[in-house]
Amino acid sequence: MNNNNPGAGAGAEKKKSQINPPVFYGSAVLILAFVIFGATVPEFAGDVFNNVQQWIIDTFGWYYLLAVAVFLVFSIVLAFSSYGQIKLGPDHSDPDYSYLSWFAMLFSAGMGIGLLFFGVAEPVMHFSSPPVGEGGDAAAARQAMSITFFHWGLHAWAIYAVVGLSLAYFGYRHNLPLTIRSSLYPLIGERIYGPIGHVVDIFAVLGTMFGVATSLGLGVLQVNAGLNYLFEIPQSVPMQIGLIAVITVFATASVVAGLDAGIKRLSELNLVLAILLLLFVLIVGPTLFLLHTLVQNTGSYLSDLVDMTFNLYAYDPTGWIGGWTLFYWGWWMAWSPFVGMFIARVSRGRTIREFILGVLFVPVGFTFMWMTFFGGTAISMELGELAGVVSDAVSEDASIAVFAMFEQLPWSMLASGIATLLVVTFFVTSSDSGSLVIDIITSGGHTDPPVRQRIFWAISEGVVASVLLLTGGLAALQTASIAGALPFSVVMLFICYGLWKGLRMEGMKRLAFDTVPPTPMVSSNRVQWQQRLKKLISHPKKGEVLNFLRSTVKPALEKVAEEIRKVDTDVQVELDEGEKSVELRVKHGEEPEFTYGVYAAGHLLPTFAFPEFDVAGPDASKRYYRAEVYLAEGSQHYDIWGYVEEQVIGDVLTQYEKHMHFLHLTR
């Protein structure tokens, strides 16, 4: 694997924005065929979608439930294993975003539109028509909230965590392309760049397209319902397609603005509006009842987790599971390339444990509050004097559920207006995030793909969502998610195995480094102890360290390379363009290559060195430099400035011996 290192940025050739033709054109052709099929024969397409959905539910329902259970167990085991301390990037890397910005982007990309669409509708529908038993009483209310938590809880985010973790690990720690195919590198090696990799990425694009289109379809149904409530704008498919077109324009503008200027700002706006709406419902709704039920709902969810995970209603068959649990599992898996890629993109520098716990528990905590406050308020109305007000509206049109609930609360017009605005901003962030992810996949993993391609994919998502609405509305959206997830779920299982194998190899490498004794330094009479002490207490300037790299380190690495070349091994020594780092790379076929580099690392002067300086300032004169060693995993945080050639060679051989021992352990 071609790994990240501190000196790679300046020395590596800058990636050019381009497309990966087999993936780009293969995905585009399949999506175009779907659009033509749905647009030309919508009724026949609708029948086909229904038959496909039923066949998948009848044949693969057990597989969907088992696969999602595997993803959850796998994520939790990794988080608490010894691998949890590994960083998603070089060992010296820091997170690119603060916790607040990171959480905001996780929340908006993950399931924003769905929370508004199903926050009231799902609990009320389960309350009125539970999978088993009679509805409309306290027992049905408890069951309704437990099921809702199950569908929106840890299982959903475990699916995202598996894909996102694998992408971030191989992309940022091993410098492989930020595409789904890279997750299979430990299994098939360089063949990820061939037909197998192309097929895997095409599956990811199709799953993402249908998953995002499903979300956009649900979102536009609710936007239309909100506008109808606020301004009496009629609810119809032509109006919904027009809304998709208008909102897609805003999404395209956000795509052009980029990740930091567009998606990040909108995600933070989403979070603020969502918190305001959540607090509004808590304060004007049955506050004490909601706080009590939040605690009880969480306890019920945790106590019933195992039973619900494997419950297929095999002894009392019902079509309920296909329209709910399997739809959600399919939706989450179809979304996983998109959300996984997106959260990987914004999670560089975090540890595996931090990533998994953050992705699993932080959004889930907010989601549980949302579902309890919105769904619980509606259920309290159904259990009280307003019985039938919300449930009748939901049975007529699920997209108006939240507006029917707001109508019974103070300041209903204001709340409905904020909810409609929130759906629009969720719509935009889902579309632009999905476009960015698909573009990264179809451009071969380039994290800054061409804007024109992102625009193409943003428009494509709107077109696919429109076709799905034309060919069956909500039912067609459900079918698209469930069907799109089937092939990708198989890929996800291989992703888990590939990630585990990659982490196991890294664990072996660390073991090898710990067990191989250090190579003895050159004899002490070559370097007097006074020289060693001088090195320890000196604070060299940048020019001194750069001269050391050119005059001592580079010749030492070239001597090692010259000896290695005598056995026909592919080896090279590179001094980067700015001469800030020099590295030796030894390739071993398809086995992990050996990288040893030294780079000029700047640090603030310690106060004990020059107490008269204010070291907090940015002045270059208040900095000193170290010649720090880095390997494939990143900086090793030790300084070799002042070494003579023989000492540098000795250090290289020490690290190379550890690497060879690691290869021995993995064979």
Secondary structure, DSSP 8 states (H G I E B T S, - for coil): -----TTHHHHS--------HHHHHHHHHHHHHHHHHHHHSHHHHHHHHHHHHHHHHHHHHHHHHHHHHHHHHHHHHHHTSGGGG-BSS-TT---SS-HHHHHHHHHHHHHHHHHHHHHHHHHHHHHHS-SSS--SSHHHHHHHHHHHHHHHSHHHHHHHHHHHHHHHIIIIIS---SSGGGGGHHHHGGGGGSHHHHHHHHHHHHHHHHHHHHHHHHHHHHHHHHHHHHH-----HHHHHHHHHHHHHHHHHHHHH-IIIIIIHHHHHHHHHHHHHHHHHHHHS-HHHHHHHHHHHHHHHHHTHHHHHT----SS--THHHHTHHHHHHHHHHHHHHHHHHHHHT-TT-BHHHHHHHHHHHHHHHHHHHHHHHHHHHHHHHHTTTTTHHHHHHHH-GGGHHHHHHTTSTTHHHHHHHHHHHHHHHHHHHHHHHHHHHHHHHTTS-SS--HHHHHHHHHHHHHHHHHHHHTTTHHHHHHHHHHHHHHHHHHHHHHHHHHHHHHHHHHHHHHHHHHS-----S-GGGS-HHHHHHHHH----HHHHHHHIIIIIHHHHHHHHHHHHTTT--EEEEE-TTSSEEEEEEEETTEEEEEEEEEEEEEE--TTT-TTS-TTS--GGGEEEEEEEEETTEEEEEE-TT--HHHHHHHHHHHHHHHHHHHHHH-
